Amino acid sequence: MSGISELDQITRAAAGDRAAQAALVNRNMPIVFRVAYRMLQDRAEAEDVTQETFLRAWKKLPEWQPKAKFSTCTVALNLCRDRLRKKKPVLMDELPERVDTGLRPEESLASQQALQGIEAKIADLPDRQREALTLCALEGMTNIEAAAAMDVSVRAVESLLARARRALRAGLGAELSGER
């Protein structure tokens, strides 16, 4: 099924072709999961969103029109938004396991802290800015693709990206200068 276009796969999947359905899942699941994980910062939640995204897509598949885009990212973003609205603080039952990176302890700690700082700054962004940044900067979508997934104009995505980048630069600059 690798040589078949997505349009053909969707058409076949809508007609009940299991191989086409599997091919669509294989094609779309990695990005849906990554987007959900980056938005929710929780593997189990991201897996749930990924599964629910495809359940919703299969329910709508018989109604799908060839002129419309088969956009699982839009469904995933909407599900993530719903979960973020309802999200409550979660306390850890146990400490996470330590992963050996091969770095000296002080290098590993500094690297981890820097990465956590960046992830925290991204998580603190307003939802729409975080969505635009996740889709474009982290998932490699074009502004046009991200705009379609977010159901906004390309100019809106560009504006969201500019504001997100400014906020990250300001937040990381303040952290580096010790202001916090």
C-alpha positions, 0 to 999 in steps of 0.5 A: 500500500506504500505506492497508493496516494492518501486520497486512494487510501481514504477512499478505500478505507471509507469503503471498508478496506482494512489494509487501507485503514491500517495504512492511514493509521500508519501514515498519520499516527506518529504525528498525531501522537507527537502533537498530542504528547507535546501539547499534553506532556503526558504519554498516557494522555497522548495515547488516549488522544491518538486512539480517540482521534482515529475512532472519530476519524473512522466514524466520519470516514463514510461522510468524507468528501474527496475535496476535503482534507483528511486532517487527523491533526485538527481532531487531535488538537481539538481533543488536546484543547478539551483535555487541557481545559479539564486538566487537574494537577497530577501528583506523582506516586513514585519518582521516575527512573534515572536514565544513563545518558553517558554524560558526567553527572553535572553535565547531565543535570545542566542539560536536563535542567536546560531542556526542562526550562525550555519545555516549561517555557513552551508549556507556559505559552498560551494554547494557540501559540503552543499549538502553532509552535508545536506544529511548525517548529517541532513537527515541521509543518509549513505555515499553510499546513498548520493553519489548516490543522488549526483552522485559522489563516496563515497570517494568524499562524505567522502571528502566533509563531512570532508571539510564541518566539518572542515570549520564549526569547524573553523568558529564556533571556530573563532566566539566563540573566538570573531574573526568573 
